[in-house]
Amino acid sequence: TPAPRSATGAEDESLERLEAGTLSGGDYGGQDGQPLSGGDYGGPTRPAAPAGVSAIDLGDPLARSQGLRPGSASLAPRPRPPEDDPYATPGVRAGSFTLRPTLEAASGYDDNPDRRNTGGKGSGYYRLRGDIEAVSEWSRHELRGSVSGQIRRYLDLEDPGYEPDVDAVLKGRLDVTERTQVISELRTSITTSRPGDADTLTDVQGDQIERSHGATLGIAHRINRLSLEATGLVDRYLFDDATLVSGEPVDNAARNYTAYEARFRAAYELSPNLQPFADLSIVTRDFDENDGVTRGSNAIALRGGAKFEASRVLTGEIALGYGKQTPKDDRQKPVDALLFDGSIAWSATQLTTVRLTAKSSLYETTSTDASALLTRRVGVSVEHALRRHWTVTARADMEKRAYRGIGRVDDVTVLALETEYRLNRSVALFGSFEHDRLDSNVAGGDYTASIIEFGLRVRR
């Protein structure tokens, strides 16, 4: 909560900033649900959190989501504030910006990288990742940018590709007045389809590339304790053509589409520790090609909830709502669902943090004849600091994916044990073991996989 203004000298004080995280809908398009994964593609600027507790944002229930991506991200623990963490990186000053670069190299073994039902061949791999974040240190306005890139190469597979994974986000905030801001964002992403996904063809040679580009423009205004925000978003999703192992080309042009979204959110600060809110999302999606079927949909989601903080050891955000997605093809039935989202962080001790998450999403699928994809995800993680420089985390994530219209239901379970050992402020060793399981009611859709990884991380 901003400090009260004095009766005199108010004109000399810095502009009172609105916290974007308390106004926006959360990790739009991000890989939420993995509490330790890096990168929030298109996510909002997060407000500062109490020591040992992470800031929490609920994701947009209508945003395109990649769901649980087992084995797709390495350990990246949420850091404590620098003043409380002797191993926190100070960053690099560059003019009026602070830069925080990170490089990491890792190698590991995946016993089923193709996520096959039977007969999967294991392979070792190496992984390289780089991240950089830049934040302005201006007294007014703000410019924040981040770029992260990763490649993974399997050593024992034929034509495995490099699984490129690149995210870039540029956010701007223009302080028009003390209580009014214009917020904007440009974003782009390059990733690959994961084996085992119903929207992805099997037996694809090399990488099947997916790209997305988007922009956001909105306005936020505060009236005493009431915060209001309205934003418009446009995102373009592109799927590159691929080649099967048989040599047959695959034309993915029919999967390309554009999404247009309007969001509205209101939050009221009953106290510094309790902020009820309500948000509304309206989305329409238009596909480039129809193939005899009118593809695309219109969707709406309405949620109400609250952000809370109890005794600075328990923080969270919970919401309950309703969503409905109506396909543009009259032959497909609308899909509606109860939406429940929650994210709670409990600092049980100064060394142990427990995180609980729940998320429901209703979004587009390119699977033939499916009218919508409804997912429900729950997760729990326990992070414990054996020493101030050594953390161990155990986590479990479970997700149910229901492809409405075709009757397919997939249950995904991810169990992981992860650790990070900081040698100093700049260098850390990390390792992880992860077990993935998918149970599907479609014959041949099941798989299990185990991944072990060790690496070195350098950051400033």
N, C-alpha and C positions, 0 to 999 in steps of 0.2 A: 504494500500500500504506500503510495507516495507520501512524503512528509508534508505536514500542513504548511501552507504558505504564510509567511509573516505579514503583518499589516504594512510594513514598509519594505522597500527594496524589492517588491515583487517583480518589477520590470527587469531586474538584473538576474533573476533566477532562471535556471534552464527550463526548457519546455517540459511540462508534465507529459510523460509518454504513456500511451495506451499499450497494454500488453497484448500483442496479437494472439498469443496462445489462449487467452481467456475469451476471445471473440470468434475464433475460427473453428471449423469442424474437425480438425485433427490431421492425421497423417494421410493426406490425400494421395492415393496412388502408391503409398509406401509399402514396404514389406513389414508391416506391423504384425504383431503376434509372435515375433521372435525378439524377446526383450533384450538380447545381447547383440543383435545384428547391427551392422553399420549402415548409414545412409538412409535418409528419409526423403525419397524423391517427392518433391512438391510439398513437403510438410511445412507447417508454420514455424515461425520463430518461437522457441519455447521460453517461458519466463524462468527466472532463477528459482531453484528448488532448495528446500532445507538441506542441511548437511546429511549426506547419506541417503537422501530420498530423491528420486527422479521426478522431473516435471512430467505431467501426464496429459495426453490429448487423445480423445477418441477419434477414430477414423470415420470418414464419410461412408455411410452404408451403401451408397450408390456408385462410389468410385470404382474404377476398374482395379481389381486386386489380383496379385499373383498368388495369394494364399500362402500357406506354408510351403517354403521351398527348401526341403531337407537338404542339408549339406551345402547350401548355397552361400553361406556366410560364416566367417570365422568369429572367434571371440573378440568382442570389443566392449568391455565393461563400461557402464555409465560412470563417468568420473565424479568424484566429489568436488565441491568448490575449491579453487586453488588455495584459499586461505586456510582450509582445513586439511589439505593433502600435501605433505612435503614432497611427494613424487609427481605433483601436477606439473605439466609443461607450461612455461610462461608465454610461449608464442614468440613470434618474430615481428618486430616493428618495421613497417614499410610506409614511411610518411604518416598519414593519418589512418592507416589500416593496421590491424593485427592479423598476422598470418599464422596458421597452425597446420604445418604439413606433417604427413605420416607416410611412411613406407614400410611394407612388410613383405616377407618372403616365407613361404611355407611349403612343406612337402607332406604327403600322406598316402594312404592306401584306402581304396573304395572297393569292396568285394562285389559290387553289382552296379557299376556306373551307368549301364544302359537301362536299369530298372526293369529287368526282364522277370517274367513269372517263373521261369525255370531256365537253367542253362546259362545264367549270366556269368560273364568272365570278369574276374577281378583285375584291377590295375592300380599301379602306383601313379602318382601325379605330382606336379608341382604347381604352385599358385603364387602369383605376384600381384600386389595391390598397392595403389598409391592414392592418397587423399590430400586435399588442401582446402582449407576454409579461410575466407577473408572477411573481416568484419570492420566496418568503419567505426571510428572513435569520435564522431562529430557531436557537438552539443545539441544540434537539431538534425532531424532527418536521419536516415540510416540506409546503408547499402551493405548487403550481405550476400556472399557468393560461396559456392562450394562445388568442387569437382572431385569425383571418385571414379577410379577405373581399376578393373581387375581382369586377369586372364587366368584360366586354368587349363592345363594340358595333361591329358592322360598319356602314359608312356607305353602301354601295352595294348592299345586298341588301334584298329585300322581307321585311318581318316577321322580322328577324334575331334578335330577342330580345337579352338582355343577358348570356347565358351566366354566370349567377351561380355563384360558387364560394366557399363559406363553410365553414370548419372551426373548431370550438371544442373545447378539451380542458381538463379540470380534473383534476389528479392530486394525490393525497394520500398521505403516508407517515406512519404512526404508529409511533414507536419504542417498542415495548412494553418491551423490555429492551435490553441492549447488543448482543445478537445476534439479536433477533427483531423483525421489522417486519410491520405490516399495511399492504398497499398497495391503493390503490383508484383508480378512474378513471371519469369520466363524459365522454362524447364525443358530438358531433353533427356532421353534415356535410350540406351541400346542394351539389349539383353538377348538371351537365347531361351527357347522353349525347353522345358525339362521333360525327360522321359517319364512316362507314367501318367501324364496329363491327358484327360479325355479330349482336349482341344488340339493335341499334338499328334501328328502322324507317327507311327512307329517305323523303324527301319529307315530313318533319314540318314543320309550320308553327311557326316560333318555337322556343323552347327546350323540350326534353323533360326535365323536372326529376326528379332522383333524390335521395332523402333517406335518411339512415341515422342511427340513434341507438343508443348502446350503453353498457354499464357493465362494469367489471371489479372483482373483489374477490379478494384473495389474501393469502398469507402467505409470508414469506421468513425463513429461519433459517440461521445460519452455525455450523458446528461446526469450530473451528480453521480449517483451510484448505478445508473442504468447505462449499459454499453450496448450499442447497436452496430451491426455490420451487414453490408450487402455486397456480394461479390458475383462476378460473372467469369466463367471459365470456358475455354475452348481447348480441346485436346484432339490430336490426330494420331491414330494408331495404324502402323504399317507393318506388314508381314512379308518379308522377302521370300522370293521363290526358293525352292529347295530341290534336292535331287535324292532319290531313293538309292539304296545300296545296289539295286538292280540296274541303275542307270536311268530310270524313268524320271523325267522332270515333273515337278509339282508346282502348279500355278496357284499361288496364295492370294491373288488379287481380290478374290471374293471375300476375303477376311478383313480387308482394309475398311476402316470406318472413322467417322468423326463424331465426337461427343460434345454437346453444348449443355452447360449446367449453370443454374442460378442458385445461389445459397443466401439464406437469410438467418441471422442469429441474434438473439437478445439474451443478455445476461444481467442479473441484478445482484449487487454485492450486499447481501444482508449483513455480513460482517467480514472482516479480513479472512476468516476461516470458512466461510460458506457462501457459495455463489450459485444459485439456481440459474438454469438457462433453458432455452428452447431453440431448436433449429429446424429449418425446413430446406430440403434439397429437391430440385426439380431438374430432371435430365431428359434429353432426347438424343438418340443415337441414330446416325444415318450411314448406311453401308454404301460403298461405291458401286457394287454389283449385287444383283438379286438372284441370278441363276434360277429363275422361275418361281422363287419364293421372295416375298417382300420382307427383307431382313431389316433389323433395327427394332427399336422399342422406345416407349415413353415411360418414365418412372418418376415416382415421388416418394419421399420419406419424411416423416415428421417425428421428432424425438423431443423428450423433455428429461431433464436430469439436473445434476448438481455437481460442482467441484467442491471438495471439502479438505480441511486439514485439521487434525485433532492432535493436540499436544506436540506438534512438530515431529511426531514419530509415525503418524498414520495419515497419508494423503491419498487422494483418489478422485475419480470421476466416474459416475454411473449414469446411465440413461436408459430409458424405456420408450419404445416408439412403435410405429407401424410403417411398413413399406409396401408399395405395390408397383409391379412392372407389367406393362401391357405391350405385347408384341404388336408390331405394325401389320403383321399378317393375320387376317381375321380367322384363319384356320387354327391358330394357336391360342390357347387359353391364357388369360392374365394370371399372374402369380402374385399372391400377397403373403405377408409373413409378419409375425411379431418380432420386433427388433429389440434385443437386449445387449447393451454394451457396458463394459466396466473395466476399470484398471485401478488397482489398489496397490500401494507400496507401504509396507510396514517395516520400520526400523526396529526390529525386536531388541537389538542391542547396538552399541556403537560399531560392532564388527559384523553384524548379521542383518541382512535385508531380505524380506520375503515379498515377492511380487505375484499378484493374482490378476489374470486378464480374462476377459470374455468379449467376444465380438461376433456380431452377425452381419452378413453382407448379402445384398441382392444385386446382381450385376449381369452384364452381357456375357453370353457364351457363343462361340462360333461352332459348337458341336451341332451336327445336322439334326434338325427337328426338335431341338431343345429350345424351350421358350425363355428360360432363365436359369441362372445358377444361384442357388441359395446355399450359403455356407454358415456354419456355426462353429466357433472356435473357442476353446478354453485352454488356459495355460497357467502353470505355476513354476516359479523359479526361486531358489534359495541361494543367496550370495553371501559367502562368509569370508572374512579376511583373517587368514591364519596369522599374518603379520600385516603391517601397514602397506607393505610392498608385495604381498602375496595373497591373491584371492582365488577362491574355488567356488564354482557355481554348478549347481545341479538344476536341470529344468526338464519339464515335461509339457508337451503341447499336443492337443488332440483337436482334430477338425473333421467335421462331417460335411461332405459336398453332395448336394442333391441337385441333379440335372433334371429340372421339371420338364415334362413332356416326353421324355424317353425312359424314365424310370430308373436311371442309373444313380446309384448311391455309393460314394467312396468314403471310407473312414481312414484318415491319416493319423498316425501316431509318431511322434518324434521324442526320443529320450536322449539326453545328452549330459555329459560331465565335462566341464571346461575349467581351465586354470590359466592364470597369468602371473608371472613372476617378474617384477620390475627390478632391474639391476641398478638403475638410477632414473633421473628424470626423463632421459631420452631413449633408453634402451630397455626392452622387455622381452622375455621369453614367454611363449604361450603354447598350449596344447589342448586337444579336445578329443573326446570319443563320442560318437553319435550313432544311434540305432534308429533306422527309419522303417516304418511298416505301412503298407497300404492294403486295405481289405475292400474289395469291390464285389458288388453283386453281378458284375459282368464277367463271364468266363474268360480267364486269362488276364484279368486286370490286376491281380494281386502281385505284390512283390515285397521283399525285405532287403535291406541293405545296411551295412555297418561301415562307418568311416572313422579313421583315426588320423590325426594331423598334429604336426609340431612345426613351430616357426619362430621367427625373430621379427620384432617390430621396433622401428626407430621413429621417433616423433620429436617435434620441437614445439 
